Amino acid sequence: MIYRGKRKDNGELVKGWLLKTAGHRYIIKDGLYDADIVVGFSKNCPSVQGCYRVIPESVAMETGVKDKNGKMIFQHDITDDGVVVWLQSRCAWVLKEIDEDNQELFVQLSDIVASCIEIIK
């Protein structure tokens, strides 16, 4: 599972493995995941190149689906049609839209739906 988050030190977005501890979140860049880091990460991770402390509220999970431009879609991405969220009642990633009557609409995210949308933020 790949995650994305904003680095706490400079706000840069990083992608990779997510590690959690005592209220802190770390992203280890993909390809650098190492069992030794996991075992002692509270001590080692911050000093390992490619392991970054991230803002917990910024952490988002990859959906496994790409938009019409081939860009990977993550949780909380804003598209030209709505926001990507996990809908537990459907056990699925969905595109949440608000219609003209202020009602929430949910469209299950799939390769077909994603091929028609574009991430704008």
C-alpha positions in Angstrom: 0.0 0.0 0.0 1.5 3.4 -1.0 0.7 6.6 0.9 1.4 10.2 0.3 1.9 13.0 2.9 3.4 16.5 3.3 6.8 16.6 5.0 6.6 18.4 8.3 9.9 20.2 7.7 9.2 21.8 4.3 5.6 20.8 3.1 6.9 18.8 0.1 4.7 15.8 -0.9 6.4 12.5 -0.5 5.1 9.0 -1.4 6.0 5.6 0.0 5.4 3.3 3.0 3.6 4.7 6.0 4.9 4.1 9.6 2.9 5.3 12.6 4.1 5.8 16.2 3.1 7.8 19.2 1.1 10.4 17.2 3.8 10.7 14.6 3.6 9.6 10.9 6.6 8.8 8.7 6.8 8.1 5.0 9.7 5.9 3.8 10.3 6.5 0.2 9.3 3.6 -2.0 12.3 1.3 -2.5 13.9 2.2 0.8 11.7 0.1 3.1 13.9 -1.9 5.4 12.9 -4.2 8.3 15.7 -2.7 10.4 14.1 0.7 10.2 10.7 -0.7 11.2 12.1 -2.5 14.2 13.8 0.6 15.6 12.2 3.3 13.6 11.3 5.7 16.4 15.1 6.0 17.0 16.4 5.4 13.4 13.8 6.6 10.9 14.2 10.4 11.4 18.0 10.0 10.7 17.6 7.7 7.6 17.8 9.4 4.3 14.4 8.9 2.5 12.4 8.6 5.8 10.4 11.7 6.4 8.1 12.9 9.3 4.8 14.0 7.7 1.8 16.0 8.9 -0.7 13.4 10.1 -3.7 15.1 8.5 -2.0 15.2 5.1 -1.6 11.4 4.9 -3.6 9.9 2.0 -3.8 6.3 0.6 -3.4 5.4 -3.0 -6.6 4.2 -4.6 -4.9 2.0 -7.3 -6.7 3.9 -10.0 -5.3 6.5 -12.4 -7.1 9.6 -13.8 -7.5 10.3 -17.6 -3.9 11.7 -17.7 -2.4 8.6 -16.1 -1.9 10.3 -12.7 -2.4 8.1 -9.7 -5.5 9.0 -7.7 -5.1 9.3 -3.9 -7.6 9.7 -1.1 -8.8 13.3 -0.7 -7.7 14.3 -4.3 -10.0 17.0 -5.8 -11.1 16.2 -9.3 -13.1 18.2 -11.9 -16.2 16.3 -10.6 -15.7 16.0 -6.8 -13.5 14.6 -4.0 -12.2 11.1 -3.7 -13.1 9.4 -0.4 -13.4 6.0 1.1 -17.0 5.1 1.7 -17.1 2.4 4.4 -20.7 1.4 3.8 -19.8 0.4 0.2 -16.2 -0.7 1.1 -15.1 1.2 -1.9 -13.3 4.3 -3.1 -15.9 6.8 -4.4 -16.1 10.2 -6.0 -18.2 12.4 -3.8 -20.1 15.1 -5.6 -22.6 17.7 -4.4 -25.6 18.2 -6.7 -27.6 21.4 -7.3 -29.9 20.6 -4.4 -26.9 20.3 -2.0 -27.3 16.5 -1.9 -24.3 14.2 -1.7 -23.9 11.8 -4.6 -21.4 8.9 -4.6 -20.0 7.3 -7.7 -17.8 4.3 -7.2 -14.3 4.9 -8.5 -13.3 2.5 -11.2 -11.0 2.5 -14.2 -13.9 3.5 -16.4 -15.0 6.4 -14.2 -11.4 7.5 -13.6 -10.7 7.6 -17.3 -13.2 10.5 -17.5 -11.9 12.6 -14.6 -8.9 14.8 -14.0 -7.2 15.6 -10.7 -7.0 19.3 -10.2 -5.6 19.4 -6.7 
